[in-house]
Amino acid sequence: MNAPMAAIADPDRAVAKRAFEAMMGMRKIDIAAIEAARRG
C-alpha cells in the first residue's frame, strides 16, 4: 500500500484524520508532510 493510502487507512482514527486533512490542502502529494501529520 502506498504512503497516502496507508496514512488515511490507519486504524487510529485520529492519525487517519490528521493525514486526510493534511492531504486536502495539497495541490501535489507531499509524502513527508503526510508522514509528519501521521506522527502528530
Secondary structure as UniProt FT lines:
FT   HELIX           3..8
FT   HELIX           13..24
FT   HELIX           31..39
//
